[in-house]
Amino acid sequence: MRRTKIVATLGPATDEPGVLDRMIEAGVDVFRLNFSHGESEDHVRRAQEVRSRAQVHSRTIGILADIQGPKLRIGRFENGAVELAEGQQFILDTFTELGNESRVGVTYKRLPDDVERGATLLLNDGLVAIWVEEVRGQEIIGRVVKGGILSDNKGLNRAGGGLTAQALTEKDRRDIHTVAEIGADYLAVSFPRSAADVNKARELVDKAGGHARLLAKIERPEAVAAIDEIIAASDAIMVARGDLGLEIGDAAVPPVQKRIIHKARMANKAVITATQMMESMTHAPIPTRAEVSDVANAVLDGTDAVMLSGETATGDYPVEAAGAMDRVCRETERSAFEENPSTLTGFGTEEASTVDESIAQSALAIANKLEISAIAAFTTSGRTALWMSRGGTRAPIYALSPEQRTRRQVTMYRGVYPISFPIDPEKHTPRELIVTAEQELRRQGAVREGDLMILTLGEPLGKEGSTNTVKVVRVGDTTP
């Protein structure tokens, strides 16, 4: 079974008849709604379709809602685009409605306050670069140091960071209500600078009546500097390498990616690696060898999930992109384990701080000493399964939960697979649960007669945070 999860972005390409079904069959675990594009009605419709098709395929699928944040952009041009030559003067201002070869407006009105002589502004994902010579009122007079075509509404970044735009815009606040309506399982906060941004988003989700877990996207130098506090405030982390690479420099991204993944795992938080993982498959049926290596390295780093963006949202080969990512993850996991079984071992936090976390660590320690075929965690909140996923074992971890919300949220966790499982303290005894769990795992094909399996559960049954028991069971011995 593939341990690393696949997140795929929905868009016009996935709206084509049959595409969503084929992507689910290809193994997508979580679908992403990108609120930077489309209308609220589009996201509601796509979320409903995901829920419907997941049910048809008897799959539990998570939904990640990704709000736009303060995406800074230039305005529009009289003729739609201009070509800027290296060395020419070019002005950005806060008032021009239609730009030309000499100037263009910007949507971020505080930009003149955030830059000074010597700053470098990156436009269109860094394909055009402007060196700031002078700030004069609401005008930024610059010199083109990297020329090229510049068209309407392209993105704007400052090399090295330093822009003070707030993480949550008015659009984000409206979109959070749509996220709550959808019942999204995760909310991705774009461009947070500190834990305060994540905490504010959580407050807004709660007020809107949502239950999404908070995922912080790391895409600013300020976020890298504050990574420990942001991880502590979040439920999950995304290494969003697009804007991050522009602001810290492309060469700095790989070590930062590895450090963030390690820190997230040590803090018992899920982590996604994202952006341009199979970019060439937007228009090609197979990935490049460099993209295959990129995905494989993220898997070896211990990422919980790898993400497809434009490859599936607007690409020509959305199903093939998901299938290619699935193949790379499987082969990397298999080869790594065969070469060195300890590759998949090790805990998140070194010392457990609670009884249920200790039980999770104990289960993994046993699994790595015995030939365990499966681990079954009875869980209400999903925390026990999360803690187990921070460590490493070849045995799959099954999260047996009566809570649909929990089952959808654990779709993000590395090596964890959700199973709908009723837990009624009034009707079930611990032994009855164990017997039923064994029967269900047999039905799923996870275990066979004579296999060893591990179960974790808590007494009193069904109480969140009560996991206090780990049992090793030989399949067949528990049958009444």
C-alpha positions as CSV (number, residue, x, y, z in Angstrom):
1,M,0.0,0.0,0.0
2,R,1.2,3.5,-0.7
3,R,2.1,5.4,2.4
4,T,2.6,8.9,1.0
5,K,-0.7,10.6,0.2
6,I,-1.6,12.4,-3.0
7,V,-3.3,15.8,-3.0
8,A,-4.7,16.9,-6.4
9,T,-6.2,20.3,-7.3
10,L,-9.6,20.6,-8.9
11,G,-10.3,22.9,-11.8
12,P,-11.6,23.0,-15.4
13,A,-9.7,20.0,-16.4
14,T,-11.2,17.8,-13.7
15,D,-14.7,19.0,-14.6
16,E,-14.6,16.9,-17.7
17,P,-16.9,13.9,-17.6
18,G,-15.3,10.9,-16.0
19,V,-12.0,12.6,-15.0
20,L,-12.8,12.8,-11.3
21,D,-13.7,9.1,-11.2
22,R,-10.5,8.1,-12.9
23,M,-8.4,10.3,-10.5
24,I,-10.0,8.6,-7.5
25,E,-9.2,5.2,-9.1
26,A,-5.6,6.5,-9.7
27,G,-5.3,6.9,-6.0
28,V,-5.9,10.6,-5.1
29,D,-6.4,10.9,-1.3
30,V,-7.3,14.6,-0.9
31,F,-8.7,17.1,-3.4
32,R,-7.8,20.7,-3.2
33,L,-10.1,23.6,-3.9
34,N,-8.0,26.7,-5.0
35,F,-9.9,29.8,-4.0
36,S,-7.5,32.0,-6.0
37,H,-9.5,31.0,-9.0
38,G,-13.2,30.5,-9.7
39,E,-16.3,31.5,-7.9
40,S,-17.8,30.2,-4.6
41,E,-20.4,28.3,-6.6
42,D,-17.7,26.5,-8.5
43,H,-16.1,25.3,-5.2
44,V,-19.4,24.2,-3.7
45,R,-20.2,22.2,-6.8
46,R,-16.8,20.5,-7.0
47,A,-16.9,19.6,-3.3
48,Q,-20.3,18.1,-3.7
49,E,-19.1,16.1,-6.7
50,V,-16.1,14.8,-4.7
51,R,-18.3,13.6,-1.9
52,S,-20.7,12.0,-4.3
53,R,-18.0,10.2,-6.4
54,A,-16.1,9.1,-3.3
55,Q,-19.2,7.4,-2.0
56,V,-19.7,5.6,-5.4
57,H,-16.1,4.3,-5.2
58,S,-16.4,3.4,-1.5
59,R,-13.5,5.7,-0.7
60,T,-12.9,8.2,2.0
61,I,-11.6,11.4,0.4
62,G,-10.4,14.6,2.1
63,I,-11.1,18.1,0.9
64,L,-8.5,20.9,1.3
65,A,-9.7,24.4,0.8
66,D,-6.9,26.8,-0.1
67,I,-7.8,30.5,0.4
68,Q,-6.0,33.1,-1.7
69,G,-4.4,35.3,0.9
70,P,-2.7,38.6,-0.1
71,K,-1.6,37.5,-3.6
72,L,-0.1,40.8,-4.9
73,R,-0.5,41.5,-8.5
74,I,0.1,44.2,-11.1
75,G,-2.8,45.7,-12.9
76,R,-3.8,45.5,-16.6
77,F,-2.2,46.9,-19.8
78,E,-3.8,48.9,-22.6
79,N,-2.9,46.1,-25.1
80,G,-2.9,43.2,-22.7
81,A,0.9,42.8,-22.5
82,V,4.2,44.7,-22.9
83,E,7.7,43.5,-23.6
84,L,10.3,45.0,-21.2
85,A,13.9,45.3,-22.2
86,E,16.8,45.0,-19.8
87,G,18.1,48.4,-18.7
88,Q,14.9,50.3,-19.4
89,Q,13.2,52.4,-16.8
90,F,9.8,51.0,-15.6
91,I,7.4,52.5,-13.0
92,L,4.9,50.8,-10.8
93,D,2.3,52.9,-9.1
94,T,-0.9,52.7,-7.1
95,F,-3.1,54.7,-9.5
96,T,-2.6,53.7,-13.1
97,E,-5.7,51.9,-14.5
98,L,-4.3,50.7,-17.8
99,G,-0.5,50.3,-18.1
100,N,1.8,50.7,-21.1
101,E,5.5,50.1,-21.9
102,S,6.6,52.6,-19.2
103,R,4.4,51.9,-16.2
104,V,1.7,49.8,-14.7
105,G,-0.5,49.9,-11.6
106,V,-0.4,47.5,-8.6
107,T,-3.2,46.1,-6.5
108,Y,-1.3,46.5,-3.3
109,K,-1.6,50.1,-2.3
110,R,1.0,49.9,0.5
111,L,3.8,48.8,-1.9
112,P,5.5,52.2,-2.0
113,D,5.8,52.0,1.8
114,D,7.3,48.5,1.8
115,V,10.2,49.1,-0.7
116,E,13.2,51.4,-0.9
117,R,16.2,52.0,-3.2
118,G,18.0,48.7,-3.7
119,A,15.0,46.4,-3.4
120,T,14.3,44.0,-6.2
121,L,10.7,43.3,-7.3
122,L,9.9,40.0,-9.1
123,L,7.0,39.9,-11.5
124,N,5.4,37.0,-13.3
125,D,7.0,34.3,-11.1
126,G,10.4,36.0,-11.3
127,L,10.5,36.0,-15.1
128,V,10.8,39.8,-15.0
129,A,12.8,41.6,-12.3
130,I,12.8,45.3,-11.5
131,W,15.6,47.0,-9.4
132,V,14.1,49.9,-7.4
133,E,16.0,53.2,-8.0
134,E,13.7,55.6,-6.2
135,V,10.3,55.8,-4.4
136,R,8.5,59.0,-5.2
137,G,5.2,59.4,-3.5
138,Q,2.9,56.6,-4.9
139,E,5.4,55.8,-7.6
140,I,8.2,53.2,-7.6
141,I,10.8,54.1,-10.2
142,G,12.7,51.0,-11.2
143,R,15.2,49.7,-13.7
144,V,14.6,46.4,-15.6
145,V,17.4,43.9,-14.7
146,K,15.6,40.9,-16.2
147,G,13.5,41.6,-19.2
148,G,10.6,39.7,-20.8
149,I,6.9,39.7,-21.6
150,L,4.7,41.1,-18.9
151,S,0.9,40.6,-19.2
152,D,-2.2,41.5,-17.2
153,N,-2.6,40.7,-13.5
154,K,0.7,38.9,-13.0
155,G,2.0,38.2,-9.5
156,L,4.4,40.4,-7.6
157,N,7.0,39.5,-5.0
158,R,9.9,41.1,-3.3
159,A,13.2,39.2,-3.2
160,G,14.1,38.5,0.4
161,G,10.6,39.3,1.7
162,G,9.6,42.4,3.6
163,L,6.1,43.1,2.2
164,T,3.7,43.7,5.1
165,A,0.4,42.7,3.5
166,Q,-1.9,41.0,6.0
167,A,-2.3,37.3,5.6
168,L,-6.1,37.3,5.7
169,T,-7.9,39.6,3.2
170,E,-11.6,40.5,3.0
171,K,-12.0,38.0,0.3
172,D,-10.5,35.3,2.5
173,R,-12.9,36.2,5.3
174,R,-15.9,35.7,2.9
175,D,-14.4,32.5,1.5
176,I,-14.0,31.0,5.0
177,H,-17.9,31.0,5.2
178,T,-17.9,29.0,1.9
179,V,-15.3,26.7,3.3
180,A,-17.6,26.1,6.4
181,E,-20.6,25.5,4.1
182,I,-18.6,22.9,2.1
183,G,-17.5,21.1,5.2
184,A,-13.9,21.2,4.1
185,D,-11.5,19.0,6.2
186,Y,-8.5,21.3,6.0
187,L,-8.2,25.1,5.4
188,A,-4.9,26.3,4.0
189,V,-3.8,29.8,5.1
190,S,-1.8,31.5,2.5
191,F,1.2,33.8,3.3
192,P,1.1,33.6,7.1
193,R,3.9,35.5,8.8
194,S,3.4,34.3,12.3
195,A,1.3,32.1,14.6
196,A,-1.1,35.1,15.0
197,D,-2.2,34.7,11.4
198,V,-3.0,31.0,11.9
199,N,-4.8,31.7,15.2
200,K,-6.9,34.4,13.5
201,A,-7.9,32.0,10.8
202,R,-8.9,29.4,13.3
203,E,-11.1,32.0,15.1
204,L,-12.8,32.9,11.8
205,V,-13.4,29.2,11.0
206,D,-15.0,28.6,14.4
207,K,-17.2,31.6,14.0
208,A,-18.3,30.4,10.6
209,G,-19.3,27.1,12.1
210,G,-16.6,25.2,10.2
211,H,-14.5,22.2,11.5
212,A,-11.6,22.4,9.2
213,R,-8.1,21.8,10.5
214,L,-5.7,24.6,9.9
215,L,-2.8,24.2,7.5
216,A,-0.2,26.9,7.2
217,K,1.5,27.5,3.8
218,I,5.1,28.4,4.2
219,E,5.8,30.9,1.4
220,R,7.4,33.9,3.0
221,P,10.9,34.4,4.5
222,E,9.2,35.7,7.6
223,A,7.3,32.4,7.9
224,V,10.6,30.5,7.7
225,A,12.0,32.6,10.5
226,A,8.9,32.0,12.6
227,I,8.5,28.3,11.6
228,D,8.5,26.9,15.1
229,E,5.7,29.1,16.4
230,I,3.7,28.6,13.1
231,I,4.0,24.8,13.4
232,A,2.9,24.9,17.0
233,A,-0.2,27.0,16.1
234,S,-1.2,24.8,13.1
235,D,-2.6,21.3,12.5
236,A,-0.5,20.8,9.3
237,I,2.1,22.6,7.2
238,M,2.6,23.0,3.5
239,V,6.0,23.7,1.9
240,A,4.7,26.0,-0.8
241,R,7.8,26.3,-3.0
242,G,6.5,28.7,-5.6
243,D,6.4,32.0,-3.9
244,L,8.8,30.8,-1.2
245,G,11.4,30.1,-3.9
246,L,11.0,33.6,-5.4
247,E,11.5,35.3,-2.1
248,I,14.3,33.3,-0.5
249,G,16.0,32.2,-3.8
250,D,15.6,28.9,-5.6
251,A,18.9,27.4,-4.3
252,A,17.7,27.9,-0.7
253,V,14.5,25.9,-1.2
254,P,15.7,22.3,-0.9
255,P,17.4,22.6,2.5
256,V,14.5,24.7,3.8
257,Q,12.1,22.0,2.6
258,K,14.0,19.3,4.4
259,R,14.2,21.3,7.6
260,I,10.4,22.1,7.6
261,I,9.4,18.5,7.0
262,H,11.7,17.4,9.8
263,K,10.4,20.0,12.2
264,A,6.7,19.2,11.3
265,R,7.2,15.5,11.9
266,M,9.0,16.1,15.2
267,A,6.1,18.3,16.3
268,N,3.6,15.6,15.3
269,K,2.1,17.7,12.5
270,A,1.2,16.6,9.0
271,V,3.2,18.2,6.1
272,I,2.6,18.6,2.4
273,T,5.3,19.2,-0.2
274,A,3.8,21.3,-3.1
275,T,4.4,23.3,-6.3
276,Q,5.7,22.3,-9.6
277,M,6.2,18.7,-8.6
278,M,5.3,17.4,-12.0
279,E,4.9,20.8,-13.8
280,S,5.9,19.4,-17.3
281,M,2.8,17.1,-17.1
282,T,0.6,20.1,-17.6
283,H,1.2,19.5,-21.3
284,A,3.1,16.2,-21.5
285,P,1.9,12.7,-20.7
286,I,5.0,11.7,-18.8
287,P,7.1,13.5,-16.1
288,T,10.7,14.5,-16.5
289,R,13.4,12.5,-14.7
290,A,14.1,15.6,-12.5
291,E,10.4,15.7,-11.5
292,V,10.5,12.0,-10.6
293,S,13.6,12.6,-8.4
294,D,11.9,15.6,-6.8
295,V,8.8,13.6,-5.7
296,A,11.0,10.7,-4.6
297,N,13.2,13.0,-2.4
298,A,10.1,14.4,-0.7
299,V,9.0,10.9,0.0
300,L,12.4,10.0,1.5
301,D,12.3,13.2,3.5
302,G,9.2,11.9,5.2
303,T,6.5,14.2,3.8
304,D,2.9,13.1,4.5
305,A,1.7,14.2,1.1
306,V,2.8,15.4,-2.3
307,M,0.6,17.8,-4.2
308,L,-0.4,18.4,-7.8
309,S,-1.6,22.0,-8.7
310,G,-1.9,23.2,-12.3
311,E,-1.0,19.7,-13.5
312,T,-4.6,18.5,-12.6
313,A,-6.5,21.8,-12.4
314,T,-5.9,23.0,-15.9
315,G,-3.5,20.4,-17.4
316,D,-4.0,18.2,-20.4
317,Y,-3.2,15.0,-18.5
318,P,-4.7,15.2,-15.0
319,V,-5.3,11.4,-14.6
320,E,-1.9,10.6,-15.9
321,A,-0.2,13.1,-13.5
322,A,-2.0,11.4,-10.5
323,G,-1.0,8.0,-11.8
324,A,2.7,9.0,-12.3
325,M,2.9,10.4,-8.8
326,D,1.4,7.2,-7.4
327,R,4.0,5.1,-9.2
328,V,6.9,7.2,-8.0
329,C,5.7,7.2,-4.4
330,R,5.2,3.4,-4.4
331,E,8.5,2.6,-6.0
332,T,10.4,5.0,-3.8
333,E,8.9,3.5,-0.6
334,R,9.5,-0.1,-1.7
335,S,13.1,0.5,-2.8
336,A,13.9,2.5,0.3
337,F,12.6,-0.2,2.6
338,E,14.3,-3.0,0.8
339,E,17.6,-1.2,0.8
340,N,17.4,-0.1,4.5
341,P,14.4,-1.2,6.6
342,S,15.3,1.5,9.2
343,T,14.4,4.1,6.6
344,L,10.8,4.0,7.7
345,T,11.5,3.8,11.5
346,G,11.9,6.5,14.1
347,F,9.5,8.6,16.2
348,G,8.3,12.2,15.9
349,T,8.8,13.7,19.3
350,E,11.4,11.9,21.2
351,E,9.4,11.7,24.5
352,A,5.7,11.1,24.9
353,S,3.9,13.6,27.0
354,T,0.6,11.8,27.4
355,V,-0.7,8.3,28.0
356,D,-2.2,8.0,24.5
357,E,0.9,9.2,22.8
358,S,2.9,6.6,24.8
359,I,0.6,3.9,23.7
360,A,1.1,5.0,20.1
361,Q,4.9,4.8,20.5
362,S,4.6,1.5,22.2
363,A,2.6,0.1,19.3
364,L,5.2,1.2,16.8
365,A,8.1,-0.2,18.9
366,I,6.3,-3.6,18.9
367,A,5.5,-3.5,15.2
368,N,9.2,-2.9,14.4
369,K,10.3,-5.9,16.5
370,L,7.6,-8.4,15.4
371,E,6.2,-9.4,12.0
372,I,3.1,-7.3,12.3
373,S,0.7,-7.3,9.4
374,A,-1.5,-4.4,10.5
375,I,-2.1,-1.8,13.2
376,A,-5.6,-0.9,14.1
377,A,-6.2,2.2,16.1
378,F,-9.7,2.8,17.6
379,T,-9.9,6.6,17.5
380,T,-12.4,9.3,17.9
381,S,-10.2,12.3,17.1
382,G,-7.6,10.7,14.9
383,R,-4.7,11.7,17.2
384,T,-3.5,8.2,18.0
385,A,-3.2,7.4,14.2
386,L,-1.4,10.7,13.7
387,W,1.2,9.9,16.4
388,M,1.8,6.5,14.9
389,S,2.2,8.0,11.4
390,R,5.0,10.3,12.8
391,G,7.1,7.2,13.5
392,G,7.8,4.5,11.0
393,T,6.7,1.0,10.4
394,R,6.0,-1.0,7.3
395,A,2.7,-2.2,8.8
396,P,-0.3,-0.1,7.5
397,I,-2.1,1.9,10.2
398,Y,-5.9,1.6,10.1
399,A,-7.8,4.4,11.8
400,L,-11.1,2.8,13.0
401,S,-13.4,5.7,13.8
402,P,-17.1,6.3,14.0
403,E,-16.5,10.0,13.1
404,Q,-16.8,10.8,9.4
405,R,-14.9,14.1,10.0
406,T,-12.0,12.2,11.6
407,R,-11.9,9.6,8.8
408,R,-11.6,12.4,6.2
409,Q,-8.9,14.2,8.1
410,V,-6.7,11.2,8.5
411,T,-6.5,10.9,4.7
412,M,-3.7,13.4,4.9
413,Y,-1.5,11.3,7.3
414,R,1.3,9.2,5.9
415,G,0.6,5.5,6.2
416,V,-2.8,5.8,7.7
417,Y,-6.0,4.4,6.1
418,P,-9.5,5.3,7.5
419,I,-12.2,2.7,8.1
420,S,-15.8,3.5,9.2
421,F,-16.2,1.7,12.5
422,P,-19.1,2.1,15.1
423,I,-18.0,2.4,18.7
424,D,-21.0,2.4,21.1
425,P,-20.0,2.2,24.7
426,E,-23.6,1.1,25.5
427,K,-23.5,-1.9,23.2
428,H,-19.9,-2.9,22.8
429,T,-17.3,-4.4,25.1
430,P,-13.6,-4.0,24.3
431,R,-13.4,-7.7,23.4
432,E,-16.4,-7.3,21.0
433,L,-14.6,-4.4,19.3
434,I,-11.4,-6.4,18.9
435,V,-13.3,-9.3,17.3
436,T,-15.2,-7.0,15.0
437,A,-12.1,-5.1,14.0
438,E,-10.4,-8.4,13.1
439,Q,-13.3,-9.4,11.0
440,E,-13.3,-6.0,9.2
441,L,-9.5,-6.2,8.5
442,R,-10.0,-9.7,7.2
443,R,-12.7,-8.4,4.9
444,Q,-10.4,-5.5,3.7
445,G,-7.7,-8.1,2.9
446,A,-5.3,-6.5,5.4
447,V,-4.8,-9.6,7.5
448,R,-5.1,-13.4,7.1
449,E,-5.4,-16.4,9.4
450,G,-2.4,-16.6,11.6
451,D,-1.1,-13.0,11.1
452,L,-0.1,-10.8,14.0
453,M,-1.9,-7.5,14.4
454,I,-1.8,-4.7,16.9
455,L,-4.8,-2.9,18.3
456,T,-4.9,0.2,20.4
457,L,-8.0,1.3,22.3
458,G,-9.2,3.2,25.3
459,E,-11.4,2.6,28.2
460,P,-14.0,4.1,28.7
461,L,-14.9,3.4,25.1
462,G,-15.6,6.3,22.8
463,K,-14.1,8.9,25.0
464,E,-11.7,11.3,23.2
465,G,-8.1,11.0,24.4
466,S,-8.7,7.9,26.4
467,T,-6.4,5.5,24.5
468,N,-4.6,3.5,27.2
469,T,-4.3,-0.1,25.9
470,V,-2.2,-1.8,23.3
471,K,-2.9,-5.5,22.4
472,V,-1.0,-7.9,20.1
473,V,-3.5,-10.4,18.6
474,R,-3.0,-13.4,16.3
475,V,-5.7,-13.5,13.7
476,G,-8.0,-16.4,14.4
477,D,-7.4,-16.5,18.1
478,T,-10.1,-13.9,18.9
479,T,-12.9,-15.5,17.0
480,P,-15.7,-16.4,19.4
